[in-house]
Amino acid sequence: MKRFLSCLVLLAIAQPAQAGGDDAPYYGPMKRWNIIGFQTGYKDRTEKDGSWRIDAAVHGRTDAIDMALYRAAERAHELGYRYLFLLGGNGSKTPGLDMATVYARPSRDAVPPIGCRSKKVTSCYTADVIEIMRILGGPGGSQPGVPILAGRDEFGRDVFSSGYGTGGLLR
């Protein structure tokens, strides 16, 4: 019975990966994506100190950190802010699911970030909202969380601009 349940879990995780192919990951509020109950998408809330907590989970080849960063920038943009203090976060990967949490606070000015939550203060930075959205908006800006091709390295491999540090201006 244990072996059967283990196979069922692996099948449930692997099945959507084959169906999705090269499609962009789901981008929207968290929703359940398989029979086990894993959720994909983003969830954001305002913390007691006024900062935002953005949780993201993706299935496939995209990094959840890119989706969380994009959502933070999108939220700041919707509220009319030009800059975003990225205050730390974390991530984890399991077979078939990538999860990340980002803490952020919008800003009207390009100043060093205030309220770093990371133990490593140098990992906090101020970013340009439009630049984050451009880099992590995907091809043509139509696939949030999917990084765009930045070029090729000396061996001809694709290089993408993505991950924590995207759009950084000040530390």
PLY file of the C-alpha trace (Angstrom):
ply
format ascii 1.0
element vertex 171
property float x
property float y
property float z
element edge 170
property int vertex1
property int vertex2
end_header
0.00 0.00 0.00
2.87 2.39 0.84
4.46 1.71 -2.53
1.15 2.42 -4.29
0.74 5.76 -2.46
4.32 6.75 -3.27
3.74 6.02 -6.96
0.48 7.97 -6.87
2.24 11.00 -5.37
5.01 10.90 -8.00
2.48 10.47 -10.79
0.42 13.42 -9.55
3.51 15.65 -9.45
4.90 14.50 -12.81
1.62 14.44 -14.76
1.11 18.21 -15.08
4.77 18.65 -16.03
4.27 16.57 -19.13
1.00 18.29 -20.01
2.42 21.81 -19.57
5.45 21.50 -21.83
6.97 24.89 -22.61
3.85 26.85 -21.63
4.21 29.71 -19.19
3.35 28.88 -15.59
-0.02 29.84 -14.16
0.11 33.46 -12.98
-2.68 34.54 -10.67
-3.97 34.08 -7.14
-3.11 30.71 -5.57
-5.21 27.80 -6.77
-5.03 24.03 -6.44
-3.40 22.31 -9.42
-3.50 18.57 -8.75
-5.23 15.83 -6.80
-2.79 16.08 -3.88
-3.71 19.69 -3.20
-0.53 21.57 -4.08
-1.23 25.18 -4.96
0.39 27.33 -7.64
0.22 31.05 -8.23
0.81 33.87 -5.78
-0.63 35.03 -2.49
0.18 38.41 -0.98
-0.68 40.17 2.23
0.36 43.22 4.20
2.34 42.50 7.36
1.93 44.38 10.67
4.96 46.59 9.89
3.44 47.66 6.54
5.71 45.50 4.38
4.27 43.00 1.93
4.73 39.25 2.05
4.45 37.67 -1.39
4.32 33.86 -1.53
4.60 32.17 -4.91
4.59 28.58 -6.06
5.16 27.36 -9.61
5.19 24.05 -11.36
7.60 23.62 -14.23
10.81 25.25 -15.30
10.14 28.78 -13.98
11.53 29.95 -10.63
8.99 30.96 -8.00
11.28 33.82 -6.92
10.74 35.42 -10.35
6.98 35.20 -9.96
7.11 36.63 -6.41
9.34 39.51 -7.55
7.07 40.21 -10.50
3.98 40.21 -8.27
5.62 42.63 -5.81
6.52 44.98 -8.68
3.06 44.63 -10.22
1.40 45.49 -6.92
3.66 48.55 -6.43
2.97 49.67 -10.01
-0.81 49.33 -9.49
-0.52 51.64 -6.48
1.55 54.22 -8.40
5.00 53.55 -6.90
8.17 53.74 -8.99
10.51 51.84 -6.63
10.38 48.80 -4.44
12.41 47.93 -1.35
13.17 44.20 -1.53
13.69 43.24 2.09
14.62 39.56 1.91
12.96 36.25 1.37
13.54 32.54 0.92
12.76 29.70 -1.39
12.58 25.95 -1.62
12.40 23.39 -4.40
10.87 19.95 -4.46
10.42 17.68 -7.46
7.77 19.39 -9.54
7.19 22.43 -7.31
9.22 25.58 -6.63
8.15 27.90 -3.78
9.40 31.32 -2.70
8.56 34.14 -0.29
9.62 37.75 -0.85
9.22 40.66 1.56
8.89 44.09 -0.05
7.76 47.65 0.58
6.92 50.23 -2.11
8.75 53.56 -2.30
8.35 56.75 -4.27
12.07 57.53 -4.01
15.23 55.71 -5.10
16.83 55.55 -1.65
18.51 52.67 0.20
15.94 50.18 1.54
14.47 50.58 5.00
13.38 47.61 7.12
15.61 44.79 5.89
14.35 41.40 7.18
17.37 39.44 6.01
20.25 38.51 8.32
22.53 39.59 5.49
21.76 43.30 5.09
23.56 43.44 1.74
20.87 41.16 0.27
18.27 43.95 0.65
18.03 46.43 -2.20
15.90 49.07 -3.88
14.67 48.17 -7.35
12.99 49.93 -10.25
9.45 48.56 -10.58
9.30 48.98 -14.37
12.65 47.22 -14.82
11.52 44.22 -12.75
8.33 43.97 -14.78
10.26 44.29 -18.06
12.81 41.61 -17.19
10.40 39.19 -15.53
7.36 39.85 -17.72
8.39 37.19 -20.18
8.52 37.44 -23.97
6.51 40.50 -24.99
5.52 41.12 -21.37
2.78 38.50 -21.64
4.16 35.74 -19.39
4.76 37.07 -15.85
7.49 35.26 -13.98
9.19 33.96 -17.13
12.59 35.64 -17.57
13.61 36.96 -20.98
16.72 35.90 -22.84
19.57 38.31 -22.01
22.15 36.81 -24.36
24.48 33.86 -24.75
27.66 32.98 -22.91
31.01 32.10 -24.53
29.82 28.48 -24.95
26.61 29.44 -26.76
24.32 28.71 -23.82
21.28 30.90 -23.17
21.65 33.41 -20.32
18.57 34.85 -18.64
18.22 37.88 -16.38
16.21 36.69 -13.43
16.19 35.96 -9.74
16.76 38.03 -6.68
18.69 41.18 -7.60
16.61 41.93 -10.70
16.09 45.65 -11.26
18.46 46.57 -8.43
19.51 50.20 -8.00
20.75 50.68 -4.41
21.78 48.46 -1.53
0 1
1 2
2 3
3 4
4 5
5 6
6 7
7 8
8 9
9 10
10 11
11 12
12 13
13 14
14 15
15 16
16 17
17 18
18 19
19 20
20 21
21 22
22 23
23 24
24 25
25 26
26 27
27 28
28 29
29 30
30 31
31 32
32 33
33 34
34 35
35 36
36 37
37 38
38 39
39 40
40 41
41 42
42 43
43 44
44 45
45 46
46 47
47 48
48 49
49 50
50 51
51 52
52 53
53 54
54 55
55 56
56 57
57 58
58 59
59 60
60 61
61 62
62 63
63 64
64 65
65 66
66 67
67 68
68 69
69 70
70 71
71 72
72 73
73 74
74 75
75 76
76 77
77 78
78 79
79 80
80 81
81 82
82 83
83 84
84 85
85 86
86 87
87 88
88 89
89 90
90 91
91 92
92 93
93 94
94 95
95 96
96 97
97 98
98 99
99 100
100 101
101 102
102 103
103 104
104 105
105 106
106 107
107 108
108 109
109 110
110 111
111 112
112 113
113 114
114 115
115 116
116 117
117 118
118 119
119 120
120 121
121 122
122 123
123 124
124 125
125 126
126 127
127 128
128 129
129 130
130 131
131 132
132 133
133 134
134 135
135 136
136 137
137 138
138 139
139 140
140 141
141 142
142 143
143 144
144 145
145 146
146 147
147 148
148 149
149 150
150 151
151 152
152 153
153 154
154 155
155 156
156 157
157 158
158 159
159 160
160 161
161 162
162 163
163 164
164 165
165 166
166 167
167 168
168 169
169 170
